[in-house]
Amino acid sequence: MNNCKYFFSNIMKIIKRNKPIGNNFYKIFYCNNLYKYKKPVMEYLFSKILYNKNVAGIPTKTLKFYFKSKKAVVVMHRVDNFTALDNLLWNMQEDEKVAYIEEAFAKVAKMHSLGIRHGDLGLRQFVVIDNSVWLFDFESAQFKFFKYMAAREIYDLFKNTKKFIGYESTNKIFRKYIQNLKASTYTKKKIEKYVYKKLQIN
């Protein structure tokens, strides 16, 4: 992350001014100017919005700013037993991989249909909680759905995915993404054209 250095942890408590924030997950942003406080705001807002839309799996609770120490803290509900999707895929059977990746693409289709782009989309931005796949890490998200922004995101995900399940299986899942995407036929065709052209080049 270029603008803010951050770390994410499941430590039980944050002590600030001798008061615990609580037994939660937390994400701390270190920011040295006011512009960089945008990232924790986006993390807080989009995690909350997309949790309510059944896209994100870890809802945010509060957002706290500490301007003197140039920090912001996004406090999230504690969720036990979650695992990054890209770590799980290495040890799965082929049919399990396809099922999880298909669910990941479905979440992206739902997010894009809401007019939201993630901003940093890859398999590492998905977590598995209770055998369900959820999107995570929304500090770069925006309410901007332009066809080329969506196309770049879904191309990156396509490229990440095919190393696990191959081109043919990934392409079938991509076709379902296009079907599920709530957008005009023109936009869908532009996304398809962009993705397939980039795949040929690379």
N, C-alpha and C positions, 0 to 999 in steps of 0.2 A: 504494500500500500504506500503510495508516494506521499500523500498529504498528511496522513496520521499514522504514527506507530501505535499499535494496539496489541493487547494480548487478551485471550479468552481463557477462562479457567472455571473450574467447578469448586473452587475454594469455598468453604462454608460461610465465612464472614468477611466483610470489608469493614475495617475500623477507620472511621473518619471523625475527627473531633470527639473522640472517645465514645462514639455511638455506632453500634452495628447497623448496617443496612438490612441485614437479614440473612436467612439461609437460602441463598439463591445462586443461580449462575450470574455472572456479570461480565461485562465487556468494558474495558477501560480504554479511552482514547486520550492520547497525549497530543495536545494541539498548541501551537505557539502563535496563532493569530485567530481572529474572530471568524474568518472564512472557513477555517478547518473544523469549526464546531458544526458545520453542516452534516458531516458524516454521522455523528451520534444521533442527530435529529432524524436523519433518514432511516437509520437502523431502528430507532424507536417507533417511528410512525409506520413504516412499511411492515415491520414484524407484526405490529398490532392489526393493521388493515388486512394483511394476507392470512393471518391466523383466523380471523373472523370469516374469511372466504375459503377456508379449508385448503390453503396452499402452504402456509408456514406451520411448523410443528411446535415452535417454542415461543409463546407469547411474551411480550414485554410488559413489565409492571410499572416501572418509573424511569425517569431520565433526570439525572442530577448533574448540575454544573458546579465546578470548583474553579472559578476564574483566577483566583490568586495562585493556585498551583498549576493552572493551564491544563485542567483535566475535565473530562466528562465521563460519567458512568451510566451505562444502560443496564438496568437491573431486570433480569428475566426470571420467570418461574423456573424452579429447579426441576429438571427432568433426568431421571436416572436411566441407565441402560440404553443410551443412544450411541450409535456408531456412524462414522463417516461412510457414505455409500462406496466411495472409490476404494476404501480399505477392505470392505466386505467382498467386493466383486472378485478379487483375486482368488478367493477360496470357495466360490460357489459353482454349482453345476450349471450347465448351459441354460437350461430352462428357467432356473432361478434368476440368473443374470438378466435374461430377456424380460421376465416379469417385473423385476425391480426397475430396470431401465425404462420400460414402457410406462410405469407409474410416474417416473421422473419426468418424462416428456409430457405426460398428461397434466402434471402440475404446471409446467411451463406454458402449455397451451392455455390453461385457465388464467395464469398471470398475464400473459400477453393479451388475452381477450378482455381483461379489465383495463387495458391501456397502460400497463406498467411494464417497464423493462428492468431487469435485474442489475445490469451494469457490469457484472463480473461473473458470468455464468459458466460453470464447469461442473464436473462430477463431484468435485470437492465441496461444492455449495449445497449438497444434499446430505441429509442425515436420515438414518433409519431408526424409528422409534416404534416399538411393539409391532415389528414386521411391516410397518408402513413407511413410505418414502415422503420426506418433507423438504421444502426449500429452506435455506438458512442464509444468513449473512447479507443484509440488505443495505449496507452503508452507502452503496453506489447506486441504489435504485432511484428511478425517476418516473413521474407520470408523463411519459413521452412514448407514444407508440407510433413510430415511423417505420415503414416497411423494411428499410435497410438496417435499422437498429435491431429489429426482431430477427432479420435474416442473419446478421452477424452473430447474434447470440445463439441461435439455433444451429448455425454452422459449427460454431465452436463446440457445442454439445455433441453434435453428430461426429465430429472429428475425434473427440475424447472417447466416445462410446464405441466406435467401430473397432478399436483395438481390443475390446473385451468380447464382442459378439460378432464381429465381422461386418462387412458392408451390407450384405443382403438383409440380415436381421435388423440392422440399424435403419436401413432404408424403409422397411415395412413399418417400423415404429414412427419414423419421420412422416410417412404418408398418413398415419393416424393423427399425428400432431396437426397436419394441414387440415384434415377433416374436422377435428375438434376445435380448431381456431375460429373464433367468432370475428371474422373480418370479411371484407369484400372479396369477390372472386379475383379482382384485379390485384389486390394486395397479396393474396395467397399465391398467385402465379408469379409475382415478382419475387416473393420469398423463395419459392421453388427454383426459379431461374438462377438466383444469386447462389444458393447453396450448391446446386449441381455444377455450376460453373467453377466455383471455388474448389470443389472436390476434384474436378478434372485438372485444374492447375496444380494442386498440391497432391 
